[in-house]
Amino acid sequence: MYVLDTSAILSAKFFGSDIAIPPAVLKEIKKGGMAWRHLQYMKAIGLKIISPPKDAIKLVKEFASRTGDLPSLSMADIQALALAFHLKATLLTDDYSMQNVAREMKIDCKGIMQEGIKEKFYWRYRCKSCGRYFDEYVETCPICGGEIKRVRR
C-alpha cells in the first residue's frame, strides 16, 4: 500500500488502487482543477481516506522535532507521515522534510518526480543578525529580534 501526500496527487501520476491519504490532504486540493479531477478518479478506483491515530501523530511530531523539520511540515504532511507509520505503508512524497522524518522513523519512502534524499539531516536554527544558535525553532531571535534561518547541525 502507498500513502500519498499532496505532491503525489499534484503529480497526476497513477499509483494503482491500493492507496490511502489522510483527511488533511483533501483540504490542500482545490476543487475543480486537474489535481481535483485526478483525486476524484483515484477515489473511484479505491483511494482510501484514513485518519491516522493520535498517538502516531504525536510520534511524528516528536521525531520531526528531533530532526528539526517540524516547522517545515504542514498538518497534511504530519498526518501523511503518521498514516504511513501506522499502516506500515510506503510514503510517496517529493517533500525533503517529510523524507527526512520518514527516514528517521524508518518509514519506507519514495520520491515521485525526484529521486529523494540521499542522507538524513539534523537541523538547528541560527539568527541571521547576531549569529546565535537555537536547537528549537523560534520565529524571531529573542536576543536581537533578528530573522531565524534553518542550518545543518
N, C-alpha and C positions, 0 to 999 in steps of 0.2 A: 504494500500500500504506500501511496505517496501522500504527503501533506504539502499543500501548496500555500505559498504566501502570495501577496498581491502581485508581485512582479511575475510570478508564474502565469497568472491569469492574463496580465497585460501582454505577455509574450505571444499569446494566441496560439501556442503550440498544443498539440494533442498528447495527453499523458495516459490515455486509456480510461477505463471506467472505475478502477479501484483507487479512487482519490477522495481526499477529505480536506475541508478548510474549517477554521474556527469562525464563529459568527462575526467577529470584528473585521475580517477580510471583506465580508459583504458590504460593510459600511464604506470601504475605500473605493468601491467600484461605482462610478456614476451611471445612472440609468440612461439607457438609450444609445450609448456608444458601442464601438466594436468590442471592447472588453466585456461590456454588459451582455451583449449578444453571445459572446463566447461562453460566458458564465452560464447563461440560460441553456446553451447546448450541453455544457458539462453536467448541469443539474438533470437534464433529460436523460442522459446516459448513465447516471448513477452517482454523481457527486454527492458526498455526504457532508452535512453541516453539523459539526460536533463541537460542543463546548468542552474545553479541557477542564479537568478538576482543579479546584482552587489550590490544592497542595502542589500540583505541578507548576502552576503559575508562580507560586511563592518560590519554588525551587529555581525556576528560570531567572527570576529577579535576583536571587542570591548569587547564582553563577555569573550573571551579567554584571553585577556589582563587583564581583571578584576580578573579572577581566577588564572592567572599566567601560563596558559597552552599554550599560543601562540607559544613559541619557540619549543614546542614538537609536533606541528601539521604540517603536510605536506600540500601542496596545495590541494591534493586529500582529505585529512581529512577535511579541511576548506570547500571545495565545497560540500562534503557529508553532513556535518552539515547544511550548507546553504540550500541545496536542501530539506533536511528533514524538516527544519523550514518552507521553502516556501510552500511545499506541505502538511504541517501538517501531515507528514508521520512518521512511526516508523523507527528509525535508528537501523540497525543491525551492531554491531561492538564489538570487544573484546578489543579495544584500550581504556585504562583507561582515558587518557587525553580527548579523544573525549566524553566518557561517562560523565566525569566531566563537560565539557562545555555544553553538551546536558541537563544535569540536571539543570545547571544554567539558561539555556534558556527555560526550561520547554518543551523540546522535548522528546517525548516518545522514550525510548532507551532500547534495549535488547542485552544481550551478545549472542554469538554464541556457542563457545566451553566452555566458562566460565560463571559463574553466573553474573558477573558485579559488579560495585562498590556498596558499602553499604551506603556510606556517601559522601557528596560533600566536596572537599578540596579547600583551597585557598593557593597559593604558593607565596613565595618570594625567593630571591636569596642571597646567602652568600658566601663570599670569603673564600676559604679553608685555605689561608695563614694568612690574618690579621683579619678575623672574621667579617668584615664589612658587613652589610645587605643592600640590594637594593630591592626596590619594583618593579622595572622594570628590565628586562633581559639585561645584558651586557655580552659580550663574555669573557672579562678578567677584573679583578679589576682595576679601574682607579687610585686607591691609590697605590697598590703594584705590580700590574701585575699578581696576583695570579689567580688560576682557580676558576671559579664560580660554585656553586652547588645549586640545587633547594631544598628548605626546606619548610615544612608546616608553615603557619602563626600561 
